[in-house]
Amino acid sequence: MGIIWTAYIFDETEKKYDSILLKQSSSFETKSELLGIDIGYFKLYMPEFSGEEVFVQILDSNDNVIQEQMIQTKMSVGYFDFEENGDYTLKITNIAKNQINIEMEFGNTNSQKMYPSGIIIFVGAIVMLIMAFFKIKNYNIEQPEENIS
């Protein structure tokens, strides 16, 4: 139940999807309005990946860099903290020698709304551990009798 609740909350978040063909040394920016204090995320997918590198920056509403990283994998997910309302920018720069097709997702995780479902998941895991402990505790292995001659 808790996992379904968590998946539903994450699915209902504000997300922005884009797809772009980046030429060598070019950049692409997309913005998303993020509210409150929470955790934002970005997901990049390069369908025809063959070792290319892209440079990713997350900028706040004042154009301050709050996170940057080099991505060298076919799919990458990154998370960042934000502490104020505003338009946050995902800036992707192609540093490879050839053009790259990139599919991206950018938005808010709504992690603050996931606490109740997380508690349900935690309680369920503890109950399963207790049940497994009692099942193992009461489990007996029969030993064959030894033939004494």
GUZA-831931 format. One record per residue: z, x, y of N, C-alpha, C in turn; residue number from 1. Coordinates in steps of 0.02 Angstrom, whole numbers, plus 32768, in hexadecimal, padded with zeros to 4 digits. Each point is the difference from the previous one (the first is absolute). Layout:
N
+------+------+------+------+------+------+------+------+------+-----+
|  nc3 |  nc1 |  nc2 | cac3 | cac1 | cac2 |  cc3 |  cc1 |  cc2 | num |
+------+------+------+------+------+------+------+------+------+-----+
|    Z |    X |    Y |    Z |    X |    Y |    Z |    X |    Y | NUM |
...
+------+------+------+------+------+------+------+------+------+-----+
//
This chain:
149
+------+------+------+------+------+------+------+------+------+-----+
|  nc3 |  nc1 |  nc2 | cac3 | cac1 | cac2 |  cc3 |  cc1 |  cc2 | num |
+------+------+------+------+------+------+------+------+------+-----+
| 8000 | 802A | 7FC5 | 8000 | 7FD6 | 803B | 8000 | 802C | 803F |   1 |
| 802B | 8033 | 8000 | 8005 | 802C | 803B | 7FBF | 8026 | 800D |   2 |
| 7FDE | 8016 | 7FCB | 7FC2 | 8026 | 8009 | 7FCA | 7FD2 | 801C |   3 |
| 7FFD | 7FC3 | 7FE9 | 7FCF | 7FD0 | 801A | 800D | 7FF3 | 804A |   4 |
| 803F | 7FF9 | 8012 | 8014 | 7FF4 | 8045 | 7FEA | 803B | 802C |   5 |
| 800F | 803D | 7FE8 | 7FED | 803C | 8025 | 7FB4 | 8006 | 8008 |   6 |
| 7FDB | 7FF2 | 7FCB | 7FB7 | 8002 | 8005 | 7FE6 | 7FCD | 8031 |   7 |
| 801D | 7FC5 | 8001 | 7FEC | 7FCB | 802F | 800C | 8016 | 8048 |   8 |
| 803B | 801D | 800D | 8010 | 8017 | 8044 | 7FCF | 8035 | 8016 |   9 |
| 7FF1 | 8030 | 7FD4 | 7FD1 | 8036 | 8012 | 7FBA | 7FE4 | 800A |  10 |
| 7FED | 7FCF | 7FD9 | 7FBD | 7FE2 | 8007 | 7FF9 | 7FDA | 8041 |  11 |
| 8036 | 7FE4 | 801A | 7FFE | 7FD8 | 803D | 8005 | 8029 | 8040 |  12 |
| 8003 | 8041 | 7FFB | 8007 | 802A | 803B | 7FBF | 8003 | 8028 |  13 |
| 8007 | 8013 | 8040 | 7FC6 | 800B | 802A | 7FDE | 8041 | 7FEA |  14 |
| 7FC1 | 7FFC | 7FED | 7FDB | 803A | 7FEB | 7FBC | 8000 | 8022 |  15 |
| 7FE5 | 803A | 8008 | 7FBD | 8007 | 801C | 7FD7 | 8027 | 7FCD |  16 |
| 7FC6 | 7FE6 | 7FEF | 7FD2 | 8021 | 7FD2 | 7FC2 | 8017 | 8026 |  17 |
| 7FE8 | 803B | 7FEF | 7FC3 | 801A | 801D | 7FDD | 802C | 7FCD |  18 |
| 7FC0 | 8007 | 800A | 7FD8 | 802D | 7FD7 | 7FD0 | 8024 | 8030 |  19 |
| 7FF9 | 8041 | 7FF8 | 7FD8 | 8027 | 802F | 7FDE | 803A | 7FDC |  20 |
| 7FC6 | 8013 | 8018 | 7FDE | 803B | 7FE8 | 8007 | 8035 | 8037 |  21 |
| 802B | 8031 | 7FF4 | 800F | 8034 | 8032 | 7FD1 | 803C | 7FF7 |  22 |
| 7FDD | 8012 | 8034 | 7FD6 | 803C | 7FFF | 802C | 803E | 800B |  23 |
| 7FE3 | 803A | 7FF4 | 8025 | 803F | 8007 | 801C | 8006 | 8047 |  24 |
| 8040 | 8013 | 8004 | 8025 | 800C | 803F | 8006 | 7FC2 | 802C |  25 |
| 7FF9 | 7FC6 | 7FE4 | 800A | 7FC3 | 8028 | 8043 | 7FE0 | 7FEE |  26 |
| 8016 | 7FD3 | 802D | 8041 | 7FDF | 7FF8 | 7FF7 | 7FB4 | 8003 |  27 |
| 8031 | 7FDE | 7FE5 | 8002 | 7FB7 | 8002 | 8048 | 7FEB | 800E |  28 |
| 8009 | 7FCE | 802B | 8042 | 7FE7 | 8010 | 8003 | 7FB5 | 7FF4 |  29 |
| 8038 | 7FE9 | 7FE6 | 800D | 7FB9 | 7FF9 | 8048 | 7FF3 | 8017 |  30 |
| 800B | 7FC8 | 8020 | 8042 | 7FF0 | 801A | 801D | 7FC3 | 7FDD |  31 |
| 8042 | 7FFE | 7FFC | 8023 | 7FC6 | 7FE4 | 8040 | 7FF6 | 8028 |  32 |
| 800F | 7FC2 | 8010 | 803E | 7FF2 | 8025 | 8039 | 7FFA | 7FCE |  33 |
| 8032 | 802A | 8009 | 803B | 8000 | 7FD4 | 803D | 7FED | 8029 |  34 |
| 8029 | 7FD4 | 7FE5 | 8039 | 7FE4 | 8024 | 8041 | 8013 | 7FDF |  35 |
| 8034 | 800C | 802A | 8043 | 800D | 7FE7 | 800B | 8047 | 7FEA |  36 |
| 8031 | 8009 | 7FD4 | 8010 | 8040 | 7FE2 | 7FF2 | 7FF9 | 7FB6 |  37 |
| 7FD1 | 8025 | 7FE6 | 7FED | 7FF8 | 7FBA | 7FDA | 803D | 7FE8 |  38 |
| 7FDC | 7FF9 | 7FC9 | 7FD9 | 8035 | 7FE3 | 7FB7 | 7FE9 | 7FFF |  39 |
| 7FD4 | 8029 | 801C | 7FB9 | 7FF2 | 7FFE | 7FDF | 8029 | 7FC9 |  40 |
| 7FC3 | 7FEE | 7FEF | 7FDD | 8026 | 7FCC | 7FB5 | 8002 | 800E |  41 |
| 7FE0 | 802F | 7FE0 | 7FB7 | 8003 | 7FFF | 7FE9 | 8013 | 7FBA |  42 |
| 7FC8 | 7FE5 | 7FED | 7FE2 | 8010 | 7FBF | 7FB8 | 8012 | 800C |  43 |
| 7FEC | 803B | 7FE9 | 7FBB | 8017 | 8006 | 7FE1 | 8007 | 7FBB |  44 |
| 7FC3 | 7FEA | 7FF9 | 7FDC | 8005 | 7FC1 | 7FBA | 801A | 800E |  45 |
| 7FED | 8035 | 7FDD | 7FBD | 801D | 8007 | 7FDB | 7FF6 | 7FBD |  46 |
| 7FD6 | 7FCC | 7FFB | 7FE1 | 7FEF | 7FBF | 7FD6 | 8038 | 7FE2 |  47 |
| 7FDD | 8026 | 8029 | 7FD4 | 8035 | 7FE6 | 801F | 8044 | 800E |  48 |
| 8040 | 8007 | 7FEF | 8025 | 803D | 800F | 7FE7 | 803B | 7FD7 |  49 |
| 7FF5 | 8039 | 8022 | 7FED | 803D | 7FDD | 801F | 803D | 8022 |  50 |
| 8041 | 7FFB | 800F | 8024 | 8038 | 801C | 8003 | 8003 | 804C |  51 |
| 7FEB | 7FCC | 8022 | 8001 | 8000 | 8048 | 8047 | 7FFD | 801B |  52 |
| 8007 | 8014 | 803F | 8041 | 7FFD | 8022 | 7FF9 | 7FD8 | 8040 |  53 |
| 8033 | 7FD7 | 800D | 8004 | 7FDD | 803F | 8045 | 800C | 801D |  54 |
| 8003 | 7FFE | 8042 | 803F | 800A | 8025 | 8014 | 7FBD | 801D |  55 |
| 803E | 7FEB | 7FF3 | 8018 | 7FBE | 8014 | 803B | 8009 | 8030 |  56 |
| 7FFF | 7FD9 | 8036 | 8037 | 7FFE | 802F | 8014 | 7FB8 | 800D |  57 |
| 8042 | 7FF5 | 8007 | 801A | 7FBF | 8016 | 801B | 800B | 8046 |  58 |
| 7FE7 | 7FD7 | 802F | 8015 | 8006 | 8046 | 8025 | 7FC0 | 8014 |  59 |
| 8035 | 8008 | 8028 | 8023 | 7FC5 | 8019 | 7FDC | 7FE4 | 803D |  60 |
| 801E | 7FCE | 8021 | 7FDF | 7FDF | 8038 | 7FF8 | 802D | 803D |  61 |
| 8026 | 8038 | 8003 | 7FFA | 8030 | 8036 | 7FD4 | 803C | 7FED |  62 |
| 7FDB | 7FFA | 7FC9 | 7FD5 | 8035 | 7FE5 | 8026 | 803E | 7FEA |  63 |
| 8040 | 7FF9 | 7FEF | 8026 | 8037 | 7FE3 | 7FF3 | 8001 | 7FB4 |  64 |
| 7FF7 | 803B | 7FE5 | 7FF5 | 8006 | 7FB8 | 8043 | 7FF7 | 7FDC |  65 |
| 8004 | 7FCF | 7FD4 | 803E | 7FF6 | 7FDA | 7FF9 | 8018 | 7FB8 |  66 |
| 7FC2 | 8009 | 7FE9 | 7FF5 | 801D | 7FBE | 7FB9 | 801B | 7FFD |  67 |
| 7FF7 | 8037 | 7FDC | 7FBD | 801A | 7FF4 | 8000 | 8023 | 7FBC |  68 |
| 7FC7 | 7FFB | 7FDF | 7FFA | 8021 | 7FBF | 7FB7 | 800A | 7FEE |  69 |
| 7FF5 | 802F | 7FD4 | 7FBE | 800F | 7FE5 | 7FFB | 7FDB | 7FBD |  70 |
| 7FC9 | 7FDE | 7FF5 | 7FF7 | 7FDB | 7FC2 | 7FC6 | 801E | 7FD9 |  71 |
| 800D | 8010 | 7FC1 | 7FCE | 8021 | 7FD5 | 7FFA | 7FDD | 7FBD |  72 |
| 800E | 7FBF | 7FFE | 7FFD | 7FDB | 7FC1 | 7FD4 | 7FC2 | 800A |  73 |
| 7FEC | 7FE2 | 7FC8 | 7FD5 | 7FC5 | 8002 | 8023 | 7FC5 | 8020 |  74 |
| 8041 | 7FF8 | 7FF1 | 8027 | 7FCA | 801E | 8043 | 801D | 8017 |  75 |
| 8015 | 7FEB | 8039 | 803F | 8019 | 801C | 8024 | 7FC7 | 8024 |  76 |
| 8042 | 7FFD | 7FF8 | 8029 | 7FCF | 8023 | 8036 | 8027 | 8026 |  77 |
| 8009 | 7FF0 | 8040 | 8032 | 8021 | 8028 | 802B | 7FCC | 8024 |  78 |
| 803E | 8012 | 800B | 8030 | 7FD4 | 8021 | 801C | 8022 | 803E |  79 |
| 8011 | 7FD9 | 8032 | 801D | 801A | 803E | 8031 | 7FCD | 801C |  80 |
| 8033 | 8019 | 8022 | 8032 | 7FD5 | 8020 | 7FEA | 7FF1 | 8047 |  81 |
| 800A | 7FC2 | 8015 | 7FF6 | 7FEF | 8046 | 803D | 7FDB | 8019 |  82 |
| 8011 | 800B | 8040 | 803F | 7FE8 | 801B | 7FF7 | 7FD4 | 803E |  83 |
| 7FC3 | 7FF1 | 8013 | 7FF5 | 7FD6 | 803A | 7FC0 | 7FD8 | 7FF7 |  84 |
| 7FFB | 7FC8 | 8024 | 7FC4 | 7FD8 | 7FFE | 7FC7 | 8024 | 8023 |  85 |
| 7FC4 | 7FF6 | 7FE6 | 7FC7 | 801E | 8022 | 7FC4 | 8005 | 7FD3 |  86 |
| 7FC9 | 8018 | 801D | 7FC3 | 800C | 7FDA | 8002 | 8047 | 7FE5 |  87 |
| 7FFF | 8006 | 7FBF | 7FFF | 8041 | 7FDF | 7FB9 | 800E | 7FE9 |  88 |
| 7FED | 8040 | 8004 | 7FBB | 8013 | 7FF2 | 7FFD | 802E | 7FC3 |  89 |
| 7FD1 | 7FF1 | 7FD4 | 7FEF | 802B | 7FC8 | 7FC0 | 8024 | 8013 |  90 |
| 8004 | 8042 | 8006 | 7FC5 | 8029 | 8014 | 7FED | 802C | 7FC5 |  91 |
| 7FC2 | 7FFB | 7FEB | 7FE7 | 8026 | 7FC7 | 7FC8 | 802D | 8018 |  92 |
| 8005 | 8041 | 7FF0 | 7FCE | 8031 | 8013 | 7FE2 | 8020 | 7FC2 |  93 |
| 7FBF | 8000 | 7FFC | 7FDD | 801F | 7FC8 | 7FFA | 804B | 800E |  94 |
| 801F | 8029 | 7FD6 | 7FFB | 8049 | 8009 | 7FD6 | 801F | 7FC8 |  95 |
| 7FE1 | 7FD5 | 7FD7 | 7FD5 | 8018 | 7FCA | 7FBB | 8010 | 801D |  96 |
| 7FD6 | 8021 | 7FD8 | 7FBD | 8014 | 8016 | 7FCC | 7FC8 | 7FF7 |  97 |
| 8014 | 7FCA | 7FDF | 7FD1 | 7FC9 | 7FF5 | 8020 | 7FBE | 8015 |  98 |
| 7FD9 | 7FCB | 8003 | 801B | 7FBF | 8014 | 8028 | 7FE2 | 7FC7 |  99 |
| 8031 | 7FD5 | 8013 | 802F | 7FE3 | 7FD0 | 8004 | 7FB5 | 800C | 100 |
| 7FFD | 7FDA | 7FCA | 800B | 7FB9 | 8003 | 804B | 7FF4 | 7FF4 | 101 |
| 8022 | 7FDE | 802E | 8048 | 7FF5 | 7FFC | 800F | 7FB6 | 8007 | 102 |
| 802A | 7FE7 | 7FD2 | 801B | 7FBC | 8006 | 804A | 8008 | 8010 | 103 |
| 8017 | 7FDB | 8033 | 8045 | 8009 | 8015 | 8024 | 7FBE | 8008 | 104 |
| 8042 | 8004 | 7FF9 | 802C | 7FC7 | 800B | 803A | 801B | 802A | 105 |
| 8015 | 7FDA | 8032 | 8032 | 8018 | 8030 | 802B | 7FC5 | 8014 | 106 |
| 8042 | 8008 | 7FFC | 802B | 7FC9 | 8013 | 804A | 800D | 7FF7 | 107 |
| 8026 | 7FC9 | 7FFC | 8049 | 8001 | 7FFB | 8014 | 7FED | 7FB9 | 108 |
| 8033 | 8021 | 7FE5 | 8017 | 7FF0 | 7FBC | 802F | 7FC4 | 7FFF | 109 |
| 801D | 7FEE | 8039 | 8034 | 7FCB | 8004 | 803B | 8010 | 7FD2 | 110 |
| 8014 | 803E | 7FFD | 8035 | 8014 | 7FD3 | 8043 | 7FE0 | 8011 | 111 |
| 800B | 7FED | 803F | 803F | 7FE0 | 8012 | 8008 | 7FBC | 7FDE | 112 |
| 7FC9 | 7FDF | 7FF2 | 8003 | 7FBF | 7FDE | 8007 | 8006 | 7FB5 | 113 |
| 7FFD | 803D | 7FE6 | 8003 | 800A | 7FB7 | 8046 | 800C | 7FE6 | 114 |
| 8032 | 8004 | 802B | 8044 | 800D | 7FE7 | 8019 | 7FCC | 7FCE | 115 |
| 7FF9 | 7FBE | 800D | 8019 | 7FD0 | 7FCE | 7FDD | 8006 | 7FBC | 116 |
| 7FBE | 800A | 8001 | 7FDC | 8007 | 7FC0 | 8013 | 8042 | 7FDE | 117 |
| 800D | 8033 | 8027 | 8017 | 8040 | 7FE4 | 8043 | 7FFA | 7FDE | 118 |
| 802D | 7FD9 | 801E | 8041 | 7FF4 | 7FE1 | 7FF9 | 7FDB | 7FBF | 119 |
| 7FD3 | 7FCF | 7FFE | 7FF4 | 7FDB | 7FC1 | 7FE5 | 802F | 7FCA | 120 |
| 7FD3 | 802C | 8012 | 7FE4 | 8030 | 7FD0 | 8037 | 802F | 7FE7 | 121 |
| 802B | 8018 | 802D | 8036 | 802D | 7FEE | 8031 | 7FDE | 7FD0 | 122 |
| 8014 | 7FC3 | 8010 | 802F | 7FDB | 7FD4 | 7FE1 | 7FF4 | 7FBC | 123 |
| 7FBF | 7FEF | 7FFE | 7FDE | 7FF6 | 7FC0 | 7FFE | 803F | 7FD6 | 124 |
| 7FF5 | 8039 | 8020 | 7FFF | 8040 | 7FDC | 8045 | 8010 | 7FE4 | 125 |
| 8034 | 7FF4 | 8026 | 8045 | 800D | 7FE8 | 8010 | 7FD3 | 7FC4 | 126 |
| 7FEE | 7FBF | 8004 | 800C | 7FD2 | 7FC9 | 7FDB | 8017 | 7FC1 | 127 |
| 7FC2 | 8017 | 8008 | 7FDB | 8019 | 7FC6 | 8020 | 803E | 7FE2 | 128 |
| 801A | 802D | 802A | 8023 | 803B | 7FE6 | 803F | 7FED | 7FDA | 129 |
| 8026 | 7FD1 | 801A | 803E | 7FEA | 7FDE | 7FEE | 7FE0 | 7FBD | 130 |
| 7FCD | 7FD5 | 7FFF | 7FEC | 7FE1 | 7FC1 | 7FE9 | 8034 | 7FCE | 131 |
| 7FDA | 8031 | 8015 | 7FE9 | 8035 | 7FD3 | 803B | 8028 | 7FE6 | 132 |
| 8032 | 800E | 802A | 803B | 8025 | 7FEA | 8024 | 7FDA | 7FC9 | 133 |
| 800B | 7FBF | 8009 | 8024 | 7FD9 | 7FCD | 7FD6 | 7FFA | 7FC0 | 134 |
| 7FC0 | 7FFD | 8005 | 7FD5 | 7FFC | 7FC5 | 8003 | 8041 | 7FD9 | 135 |
| 7FFE | 8038 | 8024 | 8003 | 8041 | 7FDE | 8046 | 800C | 7FE4 | 136 |
| 8033 | 7FEB | 8023 | 8046 | 8008 | 7FEA | 800C | 7FDD | 7FBD | 137 |
| 7FE3 | 7FC6 | 7FF7 | 800B | 7FD8 | 7FC3 | 7FCC | 800F | 7FCA | 138 |
| 7FD6 | 8030 | 800A | 7FCC | 8010 | 7FD0 | 801C | 8030 | 7FCC | 139 |
| 7FFB | 7FEE | 7FC0 | 8018 | 802B | 7FC9 | 7FC4 | 8017 | 7FD7 | 140 |
| 8002 | 803E | 7FED | 7FCD | 801B | 7FD4 | 801E | 8005 | 7FBB | 141 |
| 7FDF | 7FE0 | 7FCF | 801A | 8004 | 7FBC | 7FEC | 8042 | 7FE1 | 142 |
| 8030 | 8020 | 7FE1 | 7FF4 | 803E | 7FDE | 7FFE | 7FF4 | 7FB6 | 143 |
| 7FCE | 801C | 7FDD | 7FFE | 7FF7 | 7FB7 | 803A | 8025 | 7FE0 | 144 |
| 8019 | 7FE2 | 7FCA | 8037 | 8021 | 7FDD | 7FE5 | 803F | 7FDC | 145 |
| 802A | 8033 | 8001 | 7FED | 803D | 7FDE | 8011 | 7FF9 | 7FB6 | 146 |
| 7FD3 | 8019 | 7FD6 | 800E | 7FFF | 7FB8 | 802D | 803B | 7FF2 | 147 |
| 803B | 7FF0 | 7FE9 | 802F | 8036 | 7FEF | 7FFC | 800A | 7FB5 | 148 |
| 7FEF | 803C | 7FE9 | 7FFB | 800D | 7FB8 | 802A | 8038 | 7FEB | 149 |
+------+------+------+------+------+------+------+------+------+-----+
//
